[in-house]
Amino acid sequence: MTAIIIIALMIILGGYFPLRKRNRNKPSEDAYKVILNEHIEYYQKLDDGGKARFEKLVKEFLNVTHIEGVGTEITDVDRVMVASGAVIPIFGFPSWKYRNLTNVILYPDTFNHEYQFEGGDRNILGMVGSGYMNGQMLLSRAALVKGFSKSSGAENTAIHEFVHLLDMSDGATDGIPQNLMKHEYTIPWLKMIHHEMQRIEAGHSDINPYAVTNEAEFLAVASEYFFQKPGELKQHHPEIYEQLSRIFGQTPEK
């Protein structure tokens, strides 16, 4: 209950002191490139024009989205990582805005459905809020940092949760981001999802088994793989890679 009260107060104060929060939320001008060059592999692979556009989108995201820590102090590196997790899925759509997000709240580690980050039964790495938590995203800071580390593999919690936001932007969190994909690809995509779910359940796929939870989780998990290890996804799952390339307007493995 304490965590819920804290979050509620943060949301209220976030609206009451927008200018103060916004100024605290922005790294210094010189910090952006240093952090991106050191921590964001996706950014490192871009050409000069792509890097400049990525930096611009990161700054724009941090100008309008408040990032705060509960039970943990956050740094400019954390802020740029959150913003990068937001920018990567929409990099093929430069004018996209996350209109269904106002705050990102970082917890020190995993948490539970009561937003508690101490004690047992904590296994949530990230969550997009609903109901009174609408417009809020909760992330494990430990998972955020790991997702952008060299040892992250095909997993990135920030990208996962921002893909959920993209998915729900059409009014339904169903694994079919209708604002991003053409209607004629919907049925083939669903068939592909269900076929791969069967392969995962049979132990014949290297996609994280969490993807079989439902179609929305499949999209988020497959998207992590797409952006984290595009070469491996293209090799092992060429049809999924091709469909995600259409959805996101990107070909990270060229």
C-alpha positions as CSV (number, residue, x, y, z in Angstrom):
1,M,0.0,0.0,0.0
2,T,2.9,2.4,0.8
3,A,4.3,2.0,-2.7
4,I,0.9,2.8,-4.2
5,I,0.5,6.0,-2.1
6,I,4.0,7.1,-3.2
7,I,3.3,6.5,-6.8
8,A,0.0,8.4,-6.6
9,L,1.7,11.4,-5.0
10,M,4.4,11.3,-7.6
11,I,1.8,11.4,-10.4
12,I,0.0,14.3,-8.7
13,L,3.2,16.3,-8.1
14,G,4.3,15.5,-11.6
15,G,1.3,17.5,-12.9
16,Y,1.6,20.2,-10.3
17,F,5.3,21.0,-10.9
18,P,5.8,20.2,-14.6
19,L,8.6,22.8,-15.2
20,R,10.6,21.9,-12.2
21,K,10.4,18.2,-13.0
22,R,11.2,18.8,-16.7
23,N,14.4,20.6,-15.9
24,R,15.5,17.9,-13.5
25,N,14.7,15.3,-16.1
26,K,17.2,16.4,-18.7
27,P,20.9,15.4,-18.9
28,S,23.3,18.1,-19.8
29,E,23.9,18.8,-23.5
30,D,27.3,17.2,-23.4
31,A,26.1,14.1,-21.6
32,Y,23.8,12.8,-24.4
33,K,26.4,11.7,-26.9
34,V,28.8,10.3,-24.2
35,I,26.1,8.1,-22.7
36,L,24.7,7.0,-26.1
37,N,28.2,6.1,-27.3
38,E,29.0,4.2,-24.2
39,H,25.8,2.3,-23.5
40,I,23.4,2.1,-26.5
41,E,24.6,-0.4,-29.1
42,Y,21.7,0.4,-31.5
43,Y,22.9,4.1,-31.6
44,Q,26.5,3.1,-32.1
45,K,25.6,1.3,-35.4
46,L,23.9,4.3,-36.9
47,D,25.5,6.6,-39.5
48,D,26.1,10.2,-38.6
49,G,22.7,11.3,-39.8
50,G,21.0,8.5,-37.9
51,K,22.8,9.4,-34.8
52,A,21.8,13.0,-35.0
53,R,18.2,12.0,-35.5
54,F,18.4,9.5,-32.6
55,E,19.8,12.2,-30.3
56,K,17.0,14.6,-31.2
57,L,14.3,12.0,-30.5
58,V,15.9,11.1,-27.1
59,K,15.9,14.8,-26.2
60,E,12.3,15.3,-27.3
61,F,11.2,12.3,-25.3
62,L,12.9,13.5,-22.1
63,N,11.3,17.0,-22.6
64,V,7.8,15.6,-22.3
65,T,8.1,12.5,-20.2
66,H,8.9,12.6,-16.5
67,I,11.3,9.9,-15.1
68,E,11.5,9.3,-11.4
69,G,12.9,6.7,-9.0
70,V,11.1,5.0,-6.1
71,G,13.5,3.5,-3.6
72,T,16.4,4.3,-5.8
73,E,18.4,7.3,-7.1
74,I,18.4,7.5,-10.8
75,T,21.1,9.0,-13.0
76,D,21.4,10.6,-16.5
77,V,22.5,7.2,-17.8
78,D,19.1,5.8,-16.5
79,R,17.2,8.6,-18.2
80,V,19.0,8.1,-21.5
81,M,18.5,4.4,-21.4
82,V,14.7,4.8,-20.8
83,A,14.5,7.3,-23.7
84,S,16.5,5.0,-25.9
85,G,14.1,2.1,-25.1
86,A,11.3,4.4,-26.3
87,V,13.1,5.7,-29.4
88,I,14.3,2.4,-30.8
89,P,10.9,0.9,-31.7
90,I,9.7,4.1,-33.3
91,F,12.9,5.1,-35.1
92,G,11.3,4.2,-38.4
93,F,8.5,6.6,-37.6
94,P,10.2,9.9,-36.7
95,S,6.9,11.8,-36.0
96,W,5.6,9.2,-33.6
97,K,4.7,10.5,-30.1
98,Y,3.8,8.4,-27.1
99,R,0.6,10.1,-26.3
100,N,-0.4,7.3,-23.9
101,L,2.6,8.0,-21.5
102,T,3.4,10.7,-19.1
103,N,5.6,9.1,-16.4
104,V,8.2,6.4,-16.2
105,I,8.9,5.1,-12.6
106,L,12.0,3.2,-11.9
107,Y,12.1,0.6,-9.0
108,P,15.5,-0.7,-7.8
109,D,14.7,-4.3,-8.9
110,T,11.8,-6.6,-9.5
111,F,8.4,-5.8,-8.0
112,N,4.9,-7.4,-7.6
113,H,1.4,-6.5,-8.6
114,E,1.0,-4.4,-5.5
115,Y,4.0,-2.3,-6.6
116,Q,6.1,-3.6,-3.7
117,F,9.8,-4.0,-4.3
118,E,10.8,-5.6,-1.0
119,G,10.0,-9.1,0.3
120,G,9.1,-12.3,-1.5
121,D,7.0,-13.0,-4.6
122,R,8.5,-10.3,-6.8
123,N,8.9,-11.3,-10.4
124,I,7.8,-8.3,-12.5
125,L,10.5,-6.5,-14.5
126,G,8.2,-3.9,-16.2
127,M,4.6,-2.9,-16.5
128,V,2.5,-0.5,-18.4
129,G,-0.2,0.9,-16.1
130,S,-3.9,0.8,-16.5
131,G,-6.9,2.2,-14.7
132,Y,-5.7,4.9,-12.3
133,M,-2.2,4.1,-13.3
134,N,-3.0,4.8,-17.0
135,G,-0.2,6.8,-18.6
136,Q,2.4,5.3,-16.2
137,M,5.2,2.8,-16.9
138,L,7.0,1.0,-14.2
139,L,10.5,-0.5,-14.8
140,S,13.0,-2.4,-12.8
141,R,16.2,-0.3,-12.9
142,A,18.3,-3.4,-12.7
143,A,16.5,-4.8,-15.7
144,L,16.8,-1.5,-17.6
145,V,20.5,-1.5,-17.1
146,K,20.9,-5.2,-17.9
147,G,18.9,-4.7,-21.2
148,F,21.6,-2.3,-22.5
149,S,24.6,-4.3,-21.2
150,K,26.8,-6.5,-23.3
151,S,25.4,-9.6,-21.5
152,S,21.7,-8.8,-22.3
153,G,21.3,-11.3,-25.1
154,A,18.0,-11.0,-26.8
155,E,16.2,-9.4,-23.9
156,N,15.6,-5.7,-23.2
157,T,12.8,-4.8,-20.7
158,A,12.5,-1.2,-21.8
159,I,12.0,-2.1,-25.4
160,H,9.5,-4.8,-24.4
161,E,7.3,-2.3,-22.4
162,F,7.5,0.4,-25.1
163,V,6.3,-2.1,-27.7
164,H,3.4,-2.8,-25.4
165,L,2.6,1.0,-25.6
166,L,2.8,0.9,-29.4
167,D,0.5,-2.1,-29.4
168,M,-2.1,-0.5,-27.2
169,S,-2.1,2.8,-29.1
170,D,-4.9,1.5,-31.3
171,G,-7.1,0.7,-28.3
172,A,-6.3,-3.0,-27.8
173,T,-3.2,-4.7,-26.5
174,D,-3.5,-7.8,-28.7
175,G,-0.2,-8.2,-30.5
176,I,-1.5,-6.5,-33.6
177,P,-0.3,-2.9,-33.7
178,Q,-2.8,-1.6,-36.3
179,N,-1.3,1.9,-36.3
180,L,1.9,0.4,-37.6
181,M,1.0,-2.5,-39.9
182,K,-1.1,-2.7,-43.0
183,H,-4.4,-4.6,-42.7
184,E,-3.5,-7.2,-45.2
185,Y,-0.6,-8.4,-43.0
186,T,-2.8,-9.0,-39.9
187,I,-4.0,-12.5,-40.6
188,P,-0.6,-13.8,-41.8
189,W,1.0,-12.3,-38.7
190,L,-1.5,-14.0,-36.4
191,K,-0.9,-17.3,-38.1
192,M,2.8,-16.8,-37.7
193,I,2.4,-16.0,-34.0
194,H,0.4,-19.1,-33.3
195,H,2.6,-21.4,-35.3
196,E,5.7,-20.2,-33.5
197,M,3.9,-20.5,-30.1
198,Q,3.4,-24.1,-30.8
199,R,7.1,-24.5,-31.7
200,I,8.1,-22.8,-28.4
201,E,5.9,-25.0,-26.4
202,A,7.4,-28.1,-28.1
203,G,10.9,-26.8,-27.3
204,H,11.8,-26.2,-31.0
205,S,12.3,-22.4,-30.8
206,D,15.0,-20.2,-29.2
207,I,12.4,-17.4,-28.6
208,N,11.8,-16.7,-24.9
209,P,9.0,-19.0,-23.6
210,Y,7.3,-16.0,-22.0
211,A,6.1,-15.3,-25.6
212,V,3.5,-18.0,-25.4
213,T,1.6,-16.1,-22.7
214,N,-0.6,-14.4,-25.3
215,E,-0.3,-12.6,-28.7
216,A,0.7,-9.2,-27.0
217,E,3.6,-10.8,-25.1
218,F,4.7,-12.6,-28.3
219,L,5.0,-9.3,-30.1
220,A,6.9,-7.7,-27.2
221,V,9.3,-10.6,-26.8
222,A,9.9,-11.1,-30.5
223,S,10.5,-7.3,-30.8
224,E,13.2,-7.5,-28.1
225,Y,14.9,-10.2,-30.1
226,F,14.5,-8.2,-33.4
227,F,16.2,-5.1,-32.0
228,Q,18.8,-6.8,-29.7
229,K,19.9,-9.7,-32.0
230,P,18.6,-8.9,-35.5
231,G,21.1,-11.1,-37.3
232,E,20.2,-14.1,-35.2
233,L,16.5,-13.5,-35.6
234,K,16.9,-13.2,-39.4
235,Q,18.9,-16.4,-39.5
236,H,16.6,-18.5,-37.2
237,H,13.2,-16.9,-38.0
238,P,13.4,-15.1,-41.4
239,E,9.6,-14.8,-41.7
240,I,9.2,-13.2,-38.3
241,Y,12.1,-10.9,-39.0
242,E,10.5,-9.8,-42.3
243,Q,7.2,-9.1,-40.7
244,L,8.7,-7.1,-37.8
245,S,10.7,-5.1,-40.4
246,R,7.4,-4.2,-42.0
247,I,5.8,-3.3,-38.6
248,F,8.6,-1.1,-37.4
249,G,9.8,0.2,-40.8
250,Q,13.3,-0.9,-40.0
251,T,15.9,-3.4,-41.1
252,P,18.4,-3.5,-38.2
253,E,20.3,-6.4,-39.9
254,K,21.4,-5.0,-43.3
